[in-house]
């Protein structure tokens, strides 16, 4: 079964959304929570698994859904079909500031490996699963970048990134060392592994993590400058403390200023 051939247009700069144009009987599959808007005439259906040819049969559906649980995603996905005559459009939005990257799987050997939370939507017929690692080190120490999703098929898929996107073509044997959370995805021809940073000072005082990913070409890799996990950590670290009162950032006096203002609660 070939994936549906869909047309698309990406709008926006830092908060992008992708508009998918569906011919009659065409469909697009998406993660829960990415839907933005759709024209009248499009039917929405929640399915168990991804609905691809690899997901046919009850056992395959259960196994596929179980794999999605490992990536932290929902057991269910949503499919949007155009059931009427004429072209109809449906749009999906990136969940945080960054870029939406179109991936033509026919030009990627039918498979693309991406970060576990990077997938946005794809043409109906594309399979979304897990890229299993044969190396124990990736599982024990990979952190954010260990559990990778695998997109397979011959249609269009869309992934999203945080911050600015960097694309690099790796030559045969060429290596790139990356923070595990900064990986968006890469061609299936790229070999990836987890390496120990090394050194006591790096481990204790480096602040950049103990392990990083090594990507070895040939193939294309996509890197993001601001992983959502990093953004969330910064937001939590700066969150108001003690009943919603801020910590005095930006003030020379800081907490002493609260006392001078008459706020002497402890």
C-alpha positions as CSV (number, residue, x, y, z in Angstrom):
1,X,0.0,0.0,0.0
2,X,1.5,3.3,-1.1
3,X,1.2,6.4,1.1
4,X,-1.3,9.0,0.0
5,X,0.3,11.8,-2.1
6,X,-0.4,15.0,-0.4
7,X,0.4,18.7,-1.2
8,X,1.4,21.1,1.5
9,X,2.4,24.7,2.4
10,X,4.3,25.8,5.5
11,X,3.4,29.2,7.0
12,X,5.0,31.4,9.6
13,X,8.5,32.0,10.9
14,X,9.1,31.0,14.5
15,X,5.6,29.6,15.3
16,X,4.9,27.7,12.1
17,X,2.0,25.5,10.9
18,X,1.7,23.3,7.9
19,X,-1.4,23.3,5.7
20,X,-2.1,19.9,4.0
21,X,-4.2,19.9,0.8
22,X,-6.1,16.6,0.5
23,X,-7.6,15.3,-2.8
24,X,-10.8,13.2,-2.5
25,X,-10.2,10.0,-0.4
26,X,-6.8,11.2,0.7
27,X,-5.8,11.3,4.4
28,X,-3.2,12.6,6.8
29,X,-2.3,11.1,10.2
30,X,-1.2,13.3,13.1
31,X,-0.2,13.2,16.7
32,X,-2.9,14.2,19.3
33,X,-2.8,17.8,20.1
34,X,-1.3,19.1,16.9
35,X,-4.5,19.8,15.0
36,X,-5.1,23.5,14.2
37,X,-8.0,23.9,11.8
38,X,-9.8,22.2,8.8
39,X,-12.2,23.0,6.1
40,X,-15.8,21.7,6.1
41,X,-16.0,18.2,4.4
42,X,-13.0,16.6,6.2
43,X,-13.8,13.7,8.5
44,X,-11.7,13.1,11.6
45,X,-11.2,9.6,12.9
46,X,-9.3,8.3,16.0
47,X,-7.5,5.1,15.4
48,X,-5.5,2.5,17.4
49,X,-1.9,2.7,16.2
50,X,-0.8,4.5,13.0
51,X,-3.1,2.8,10.5
52,X,-0.3,1.8,8.1
53,X,0.1,-1.5,6.3
54,X,2.5,-2.6,9.1
55,X,-0.3,-2.0,11.6
56,X,-2.9,-4.4,10.2
57,X,-4.3,-7.1,12.4
58,X,-5.1,-6.9,16.1
59,X,-1.7,-8.2,17.3
60,X,0.2,-5.8,15.2
61,X,-2.0,-2.9,16.4
62,X,-1.4,-3.9,20.0
63,X,2.4,-4.3,19.4
64,X,2.6,-1.0,17.6
65,X,0.6,0.8,20.3
66,X,2.9,-0.7,22.9
67,X,5.9,0.7,21.1
68,X,4.4,4.1,21.1
69,X,3.9,4.0,24.8
70,X,7.7,3.5,25.1
71,X,8.2,6.9,23.4
72,X,5.8,8.6,25.7
73,X,3.1,9.1,23.1
74,X,-0.6,8.2,23.1
75,X,-1.9,4.7,22.1
76,X,-4.1,6.5,19.6
77,X,-3.6,8.7,16.6
78,X,-5.9,10.9,14.5
79,X,-6.6,10.5,10.8
80,X,-8.2,13.3,8.7
81,X,-9.9,12.2,5.5
82,X,-11.3,14.2,2.6
83,X,-14.6,12.3,1.9
84,X,-16.1,14.7,-0.6
85,X,-15.5,15.9,-4.2
86,X,-12.9,18.7,-4.5
87,X,-9.8,19.6,-2.6
88,X,-9.9,20.3,1.1
89,X,-7.3,21.6,3.6
90,X,-6.4,20.8,7.1
91,X,-3.6,22.4,9.2
92,X,-1.4,21.3,12.0
93,X,0.7,23.6,14.3
94,X,4.1,23.2,15.9
95,X,3.6,22.9,19.7
96,X,6.4,25.3,20.6
97,X,8.6,27.9,18.8
98,X,10.8,26.5,16.1
99,X,10.6,25.1,12.5
100,X,8.6,22.5,10.7
101,X,10.7,20.3,8.5
102,X,9.2,18.4,5.5
103,X,10.7,14.9,4.9
104,X,10.1,13.2,1.6
105,X,10.6,9.5,2.5
106,X,11.0,8.5,-1.1
107,X,14.2,10.5,-1.2
108,X,15.4,9.1,2.2
109,X,15.4,5.4,1.3
110,X,11.9,5.0,2.8
111,X,13.0,5.5,6.4
112,X,13.9,8.5,8.6
113,X,15.0,8.4,12.3
114,X,13.8,11.3,14.5
115,X,13.6,12.4,18.1
116,X,10.8,10.7,20.1
117,X,8.7,13.9,20.3
118,X,9.6,15.5,16.9
119,X,6.9,13.8,14.7
120,X,4.0,16.2,13.8
121,X,2.0,14.6,11.0
122,X,2.4,12.4,7.8
123,X,0.5,11.2,4.8
124,X,-1.8,8.3,5.5
125,X,0.2,5.0,5.0
126,X,3.4,6.2,6.7
127,X,4.4,3.9,9.6
128,X,5.5,5.4,12.9
129,X,7.5,3.1,15.2
130,X,10.6,2.8,17.3
131,X,14.2,2.6,16.1
132,X,15.5,-0.2,18.3
133,X,19.1,0.0,19.3
134,X,21.4,-3.0,19.4
135,X,23.9,-1.3,21.7
136,X,23.4,-1.4,25.5
137,X,25.1,1.9,26.0
138,X,22.4,3.8,24.1
139,X,19.8,2.4,26.3
140,X,21.5,3.0,29.6
141,X,23.0,6.4,29.0
142,X,21.3,7.9,25.9
143,X,19.0,10.2,28.0
144,X,16.8,12.4,25.8
145,X,18.2,11.1,22.6
146,X,18.0,7.3,23.2
147,X,14.4,6.5,22.3
148,X,14.2,7.4,18.6
149,X,11.1,7.2,16.4
150,X,11.3,5.5,13.0
151,X,9.2,6.9,10.1
152,X,8.8,4.4,7.2
153,X,7.0,4.5,3.9
154,X,7.0,6.4,0.6
155,X,5.1,9.5,1.5
156,X,5.6,13.0,3.1
157,X,6.2,13.3,6.8
158,X,6.7,16.4,8.9
159,X,8.8,16.9,12.0
160,X,9.2,20.0,14.2
161,X,12.2,21.4,16.0
162,X,12.9,24.0,18.7
163,X,14.7,27.2,18.1
164,X,16.9,27.4,15.0
165,X,17.3,24.4,12.7
166,X,20.8,23.3,11.4
167,X,21.0,20.9,8.5
168,X,24.3,19.2,7.7
169,X,25.3,16.7,5.0
170,X,27.8,14.2,6.5
171,X,30.2,12.5,4.1
172,X,31.3,8.9,4.4
173,X,32.9,8.4,7.8
174,X,32.4,12.1,8.8
175,X,31.4,12.5,12.4
176,X,29.4,15.0,14.3
177,X,29.1,15.1,18.1
178,X,25.8,16.4,19.4
179,X,24.0,16.9,22.7
180,X,21.4,14.1,22.7
181,X,18.5,16.5,23.2
182,X,19.5,18.7,20.2
183,X,19.0,15.9,17.6
184,X,15.9,16.3,15.5
185,X,16.5,13.4,13.1
186,X,18.7,11.9,10.5
187,X,18.8,9.6,7.5
188,X,18.7,5.9,8.1
189,X,22.2,5.7,6.6
190,X,23.7,7.7,9.5
191,X,25.1,5.6,12.3
192,X,24.6,6.9,15.8
193,X,26.0,6.0,19.1
194,X,26.3,7.4,22.7
195,X,29.8,8.3,24.0
196,X,31.1,9.2,27.4
197,X,32.4,12.8,27.7
198,X,35.3,11.7,29.9
199,X,37.4,13.5,32.5
200,X,36.5,14.1,36.1
201,X,36.2,17.9,35.7
202,X,34.0,17.5,32.7
203,X,31.7,15.0,34.5
204,X,31.4,17.0,37.7
205,X,31.6,20.6,36.7
206,X,31.0,20.6,32.9
207,X,27.2,21.2,33.1
208,X,26.7,19.8,29.6
209,X,25.8,16.2,30.6
210,X,28.0,13.1,30.9
211,X,27.2,11.7,27.5
212,X,26.7,13.0,23.9
213,X,25.6,11.4,20.6
214,X,28.1,10.7,17.8
215,X,26.6,10.7,14.3
216,X,28.6,9.2,11.5
217,X,27.9,9.7,7.8
218,X,27.0,9.3,5.1
219,X,23.6,11.1,5.3
220,X,21.7,14.2,6.3
221,X,21.3,15.2,10.0
222,X,19.0,17.9,11.4
223,X,19.9,19.6,14.7
224,X,17.8,22.0,16.9
225,X,19.3,24.8,18.9
226,X,16.6,24.8,21.6
227,X,15.2,21.4,22.7
228,X,11.9,21.7,24.5
229,X,13.3,19.8,27.5
230,X,16.0,22.5,27.9
231,X,13.5,25.3,27.6
232,X,11.3,23.6,30.2
233,X,14.2,23.3,32.6
234,X,14.9,27.0,32.3
235,X,11.3,28.0,32.8
236,X,11.0,25.8,35.9
237,X,14.3,27.2,37.3
238,X,12.9,30.7,36.9
239,X,9.4,30.0,38.1
240,X,8.1,32.2,41.0
241,X,8.9,30.8,44.4
242,X,7.1,31.0,47.8
243,X,3.5,31.6,46.9
244,X,4.0,33.2,43.6
245,X,6.4,35.9,44.7
246,X,9.4,36.3,42.3
247,X,13.0,35.8,43.5
248,X,14.1,39.4,42.8
249,X,15.9,38.8,39.5
250,X,16.8,42.1,37.8
251,X,17.0,43.9,41.2
252,X,20.3,44.8,42.8
253,X,18.7,44.3,46.3
254,X,16.9,41.1,45.4
255,X,15.3,39.6,48.5
256,X,16.4,42.6,50.6
257,X,14.3,44.8,48.4
258,X,11.2,42.7,49.4
259,X,12.0,43.6,53.1
260,X,12.3,47.3,52.3
261,X,9.0,47.1,50.4
262,X,7.3,45.8,53.5
263,X,7.1,42.2,52.4
264,X,8.7,40.4,55.4
265,X,6.8,37.1,55.1
266,X,8.9,34.0,55.7
